[in-house]
């Protein structure tokens, strides 16, 4: 299973992604995040890439219905992983085109990513 999901600190959703990310697993993670939003009102997201090898080739990755419905309820997204994936992850998450602050941290900087998630110095674009 390439995605493990857990909660921390009440509204922190953590997704640990390993291997190649499949479309079905990605959709399952979106459902988990949406359920958390419905329960909690808003969430912070930490994505940890462990031995990540990219995305499976599949149709439908361009579906933007999840961010359209849920971005107002996502406070921040922090991604931790190998620097080789940073540009592709920014493209995949549409950093700069969404109202959600999104930042990438190098492997080993998970504590720094967590600290960023819980600071209140980000301005949203909405």
C-alpha positions in Angstrom: 0.0 0.0 0.0 1.7 3.2 -1.1 -0.2 5.6 1.1 -0.6 5.4 4.9 -2.9 7.9 6.5 -3.1 9.1 10.1 -4.2 12.0 12.3 -2.2 14.1 14.7 -2.8 17.2 16.8 -6.5 17.2 16.1 -6.5 18.6 12.6 -3.2 17.4 11.1 -3.6 14.9 8.4 -0.5 12.9 7.6 -0.1 11.0 4.4 3.0 8.8 4.0 3.6 7.9 0.3 6.0 5.2 -0.7 6.8 3.7 -4.1 4.7 4.7 -7.1 1.5 6.6 -6.4 -1.5 5.1 -8.1 -4.6 7.0 -9.1 -6.9 4.8 -7.0 -4.7 5.3 -3.9 -4.6 9.1 -4.6 -8.4 9.2 -4.8 -8.7 7.2 -1.5 -6.4 9.8 0.2 -8.6 12.6 -1.2 -11.6 10.9 0.3 -9.9 10.6 3.7 -8.9 14.3 3.6 -12.5 15.3 2.6 -13.9 13.2 5.5 -11.6 14.9 7.9 -12.6 18.3 6.6 -16.3 17.4 7.0 -15.6 16.3 10.6 -13.2 19.0 11.7 -14.0 22.0 9.5 -10.4 22.6 8.4 -7.2 20.6 8.2 -3.4 21.0 7.8 -1.8 18.4 5.5 1.7 16.8 5.9 2.8 14.6 3.0 5.9 12.5 3.6 7.5 10.9 0.5 9.4 7.8 1.4 11.2 5.9 -1.4 8.9 7.7 -3.7 9.2 6.8 -7.4 6.6 9.0 -9.0 3.1 8.6 -10.3 1.5 5.8 -12.3 0.5 6.5 -15.8 -3.2 6.8 -15.8 -6.0 9.0 -17.1 -7.9 11.4 -14.8 -5.0 13.0 -12.9 -6.3 16.3 -14.2 -9.5 16.1 -12.2 -9.6 19.3 -10.1 -12.9 18.7 -8.3 -11.2 17.9 -4.9 -9.3 21.2 -4.7 -12.3 23.2 -6.0 -14.5 21.8 -3.2 -12.0 21.6 -0.4 -9.2 24.2 -0.8 -11.1 26.8 1.4 -10.8 24.3 4.3 -7.2 23.3 3.8 -5.0 25.6 5.9 -1.6 24.5 4.5 0.2 21.6 2.8 3.7 20.6 3.6 5.5 18.0 1.5 8.7 16.3 2.7 10.8 14.3 0.2 13.9 14.0 -1.9 14.7 17.3 -3.6 14.6 15.6 -7.1 10.8 15.6 -6.8 10.3 19.2 -5.7 9.5 20.7 -9.1 7.2 17.9 -10.2 5.4 17.9 -6.9 4.9 21.7 -7.2 3.4 21.1 -10.7 1.2 18.3 -9.5 -0.1 20.2 -6.5 -0.6 23.4 -8.6 1.5 25.5 -6.2 0.9 29.2 -6.9 -2.4 28.5 -8.6 -4.3 27.4 -5.5 -5.3 29.5 -2.5 -3.5 27.0 -0.2 0.1 27.7 0.9 2.2 24.7 -0.2 5.8 24.2 0.7 8.4 21.5 0.0 11.0 20.4 2.5 13.9 18.0 2.0 14.0 14.5 3.4 15.0 14.8 7.1 13.2 18.2 7.5 9.9 16.8 8.8 10.2 18.7 12.1 10.8 21.9 10.1 7.7 21.1 7.9 5.6 20.6 11.0 6.8 23.8 12.5 5.8 25.7 9.3 2.4 24.1 9.3 1.7 25.5 12.8 2.9 29.0 12.2 0.3 31.6 11.3 2.4 33.9 9.1 1.0 32.8 5.7 -1.5 34.8 3.7 -4.1 33.0 1.7 -5.0 34.2 -1.8 -8.8 34.1 -1.2 
